[in-house]
Amino acid sequence: MNEIKIRELKKEDLWNGFLTSLDSLRQASNIKKETALKIFDKINQNPDHIIAVAELDGKIVGSATLLLESKFIHDGGVVGHIEDVVVNKSHQGQKIGEKIIKFLLEQAENKGCYKTILDCVDDVKPFYEKLGFKQNAKALRFDHT
């Protein structure tokens, strides 16, 4: 197996495995090309929205998002929020998710985050605890649709 490369998302990654890998979370690969490009451009203009991808043999096999939230509390501190962590089912168990999370935690630290948080279901809690995350609260959700 070739080496996994963790880096930020590029426009050409959209159709090179990125959108397909998101299908494990929710159908994304059927998005219209013009819509995907608009979303990419909007995200790419925001330095507080970072999408990390795992590249293997020239294809994207996993990704996760880091959102940076500036606060008035903590003397203007920054909180990192990790979202949409995914690794293609055929590549799970190869520590790809771990590498993506460590990359984003390093990004968060470099951006001055005093904490980084994420929500997850109980089945994957041990994965995140192994990386140093601790149970802090119970998340609630309101669906607008």
Secondary structure as GFF3:
##gff-version 3
##sequence-region A 1 145
A	DSSP	beta_strand	5	8	.	.	.	ID=ss1
A	DSSP	three_ten_helix	11	13	.	.	.	ID=ss2
A	DSSP	pi_helix	14	18	.	.	.	ID=ss3
A	DSSP	alpha_helix	19	22	.	.	.	ID=ss4
A	DSSP	alpha_helix	33	44	.	.	.	ID=ss5
A	DSSP	beta_strand	49	56	.	.	.	ID=ss6
A	DSSP	beta_strand	59	70	.	.	.	ID=ss7
A	DSSP	alpha_helix	73	76	.	.	.	ID=ss8
A	DSSP	beta_strand	78	87	.	.	.	ID=ss9
A	DSSP	three_ten_helix	89	91	.	.	.	ID=ss10
A	DSSP	alpha_helix	96	110	.	.	.	ID=ss11
A	DSSP	beta_strand	113	118	.	.	.	ID=ss12
A	DSSP	three_ten_helix	122	124	.	.	.	ID=ss13
A	DSSP	alpha_helix	125	130	.	.	.	ID=ss14
###
